[in-house]
Amino acid sequence: MHTPRFIVAGLILLGAPIFTSCDSGRPPDSPPVPCTSLSGEVDTAFATNGWFIHDGATGGNGSDLSHALVEDAQGRIIIAGESTGAAPGSEMVLWRLLPDGSPDASFGGVGWITHQGAAGGSAGDVAYGVVVDGQGRIVATGASSGAGGNALDMAVWRYLEDGTLDPGFGVGGVFTHHDGAGGGDQDIGRDLIVDANDRIVVTGSSLNATFGVSMMVWRLTGDGVLDSRLGGGGFVAYLGDDPSPGIASGNALAQDPSGMILVAGTSTVFGPAMTIWRLRDDGGLDPEWGGT
């Protein structure tokens, strides 16, 4: 059993922290800044004076950004994000820290791994969400540029505990999906869960045929193929109450005790509105729930 602690992702510019306490808000693009004090004070026993900072995951001097983190059953901290360096385009990065804030060298040999080209292109890969499943495998979702140019495909990576891609998942440890909502671009995974049946549920967004953006939910089986029991093909697309060409995106995901899929995000035509969708196991919206 671990000591309760807050773990916060933060951003440092020119050596000055944007925030210094555990209970502050989180900038969207940032390296990790964990701490353990429930009073909101930085835990100086963690890493160096309570801060862990890393740059150059891909070997260059570009930007290293974090977008999500999770703590595993051993108290290790896994951070998902991206890094730009010597090669063109960004690479997806997963860092893993030991409970004391030092890089875990048993993960990828140095404490982090990178991956580019999940969808066949070289313009960039990024991870926006990360979870640890019941077998200790690390599952991340985000986006990857396709071979035909800069179009983005939704991507899911699954890694074994040592930081190697899981060969029993998808194609070589990676799953990608293109054109979820019919617009041929901008398929992005932003959050995910692994449910009690070992299925991976992802939410995000995809360009639709009317040049709007639809909220997406994808579901994969445990071996990394689309689960046709969701929506007939393994994915569904929804807007909010407003018609196309609106914009909707799923940004956070959960499952309630009855097995319903809950998605939090935004939908808009004339202005943004916080939106919650509740989906049945088959991907249909729950008609008995919701309102304005």
N, C-alpha and C positions, 0 to 999 in steps of 0.2 A: 504494500500500500504506500502510495507516494504522498509527500507533503503537499497540501493544496498550494497552487501557485498560479499566477497569471503569466501568460506568455504572449508577448505583444510584438508585432512586426512594426518597425519604425523606419525612418529615413533620416540620414545624416547628410548635411550639406556643408562643405567647407569646414568640417570638423565640429560643427555645432549641432546638437540634437534638436530636432523640431519639438520633441516632447521628452520628458524625463521620468514619468511615473507610469506604473503598470496600468492604472485605470484611465489613461488618456485614450483618445480615439486613434484610429490607425489610418495613416495615409495609404492610398491605393497602391503605390509602387514603392517598394522599400525593402532593404535588407532586414533580417530579423533582429529584434532587440528584446530578449527575454528577461524576466525578473521573477522573483519568488515571494516577495513580501506582500501579504494581504493588506498591509497598511498603505500600499501604493508607493513605497520606497524601493529604489533599485537595490537588488540583492548583489552586493559587491563580491560575493563568493562565486558568482556565476561568470565564467569566461574571464574577461579582463574588466574589473570594476563594474560588473553587471551588464556588460555589453559584448555582443559578438558581432563582428563586422567582417564581411568577406567581399573581395573584389577579384576579378580575373579568373572566374571559374572556367572560362573557355580559353584562357591563355593570353588574352589581350588586355588592354586598359580601357575597355568600353564600360558600359553600365551593367551592373548586376542588380536585378530587381526581384523582390519576393512578392508573392500574391496570396499565399495561403500557408498554413502550417497545421500540424497535428502532432500529438504526443502519443507514442506507442505504449504498450503494456509494461515495458522496461524503463519508462521515463525518458526515452530518447526522443529528440525533437526533429521532425522531418519538415523541411521547408521547401515549397514548390515555387518556381519562378522562371526566370530567363536571364541570359547573359549574352552580351555582344562583345566580341573580341577581335582576334586576328582574322578570322574568316568572315566573309560577307553574311549578313543576316544574323538573327538571334538563335540561340540554342536553348532548348528546355533544360532546366537545371533542377535537380533535387539535392539538397544538402541534408546530412544527418549529423546531429550533435549529440554527444553524451550528456547525461543529466548535469554534469558540471560545466557545460558550455563549450567543451573542446570538440573539434571535428572527430567523428568516429571513423578511424582508418579502416575498420572492417567493412565499410560501405564504399565500394568502388575503389578501394586502396588508398584513398586520400580523405574521404569524408564527404564526397559529392560525386555525382555523375552528370553527364550532359548527353543530350540527344538532339539530332537535327535530321530532317528528311523523313519524318514519319509518313507524310503523304506524298513523298517523292520529289519535293521541291527543295530549294536552298534559300528561299527568302526569309525563312524564320519559323521556329517552333517556340511555343510558350505554354507553361502549365499555370492554370488559374485555380485549380482545386486539387486536394490530396486527401486520401483516407488510408487507414491501415485495416486490412480485412481480418477475419477471425483466424487466419493462418499466418499472420504476420507479414503478408505481402503488401507492398506499397502500390496503391493505385492512384494515378493522377489523370486529370483531364485538362484539356486546353484546346489549342489550335495549331495547325501545321500547314505551311504553304504547299500547294499542289505542284505537280510536275509541269503543268501548262503555264505557269506564271505565278501571280501573286494571290490567286484565289485561295481562300482558307477552307480547310477541312477540319471538322471536329476530330479530336484525337483523344485516345485513351491509351495510357502506358501502364503495364503492370510489371513490377520489379520484385525479384526475390529478395530475401533479407540481406544478402551480400551485395546488392546493387547491380546484379545482372538481370537483363530482361528475361521474363518468364516465357520459355519456349512453348508452354502449354496454353498460352493466351494469344488469341488473334493470329496474326502473322508475325512470328518472331518476337512476340511480346507486345505488339502494338495493334490497335484497331483504329481505323479512320473511317469517316463517313462524309460524303459530299452531297450537296443539293437536298438537304432535308425538307426545306419548305418550298422548293421549286424555283428559286432564283439563281441557283448555280454558283453561289459565293457566300462568304462570311458565315460559315458554319463554325460555331465556337462553343466549346463546353466550358461552363463557369463554376459548376459545383457538382458533387456526386456523393452517393452513398452506396454501400454494399448491404443489401437486405438479408433477411434471415435465410433466404434460399440461395445465397451466394450470387445473386444477380446484381449487376452494376447498373445503377440508375443515374443518368446524367441530365442536367438541365443546362440551358444556354439559349442560343438564338441562331437564326438562319435567315438570310435574305429570301424573300418570297417573290412570287411571279409578278406582283404588282409593284415591285421595287420598294415595298415596305420591309419590315423585319418581324418575324414571328418568334414567339417563345417556343422553345423546343424541349421535348423530353425524349431521350433515347433510353432503351434498356437492353443490356447485353446479358447473355447467359454467362455462367462461370468460366467457360472456355473462350469467351471473347467473340461471339457471333450475335447478331441482332436477334432478340427474342420476339418472335412473330406474335406472341400472345398480347403484346402491347401494340395496339393500333393496327394489327394485321401485318405489319412489316417491321416492327421493332422500334418505331418512333412516331411521334405525333407533333403537330404544330398548331399553336393557338395564338390568337390576338386577344385583346381585352374586349370590352363592350363596343368599342369603336370599329367601324369597318376598315378594310384596306383603303389606302396604303398606310396604315398605322405602323407604329413601332412597338414591339413587345419583346421583353427579354426576361428569362429566368436567371436569377442571380444566386439563389440559395435554395436548398432542397432538404426535405425531411420526410419521414414516414410516420404516420400516427399509429396508435396501437391496433386499429382495425385494418391496417395494411394500406390505407389510402396514401397516395403520394401528394405531398404538399410542396408547392413551388411559390417562392416569394420573388417578386421582381417589379418591373415597371411596364406600363402600357400607356400609349399616348397617340393622339392625332394632333391636337392643338396645344397640349401641355402634358407633362408627365404626371402620372398617377400611380401611387403604390398599388400593387395588384397581387392578390393571392389566388392561385388556382388550386383546386383539389381534384385529383384524378383517381378514378377507380383502378383496379389492378389491370383492366383491359385497355387503359389509356383514355377512356371516355371521361368527360367532365361529370362530376357528381351533381346532378340536377337539384338535389335537396339541400345544397349548401351554397352559401354566398349571398351577395347583395352589395349595396353601395352605402 
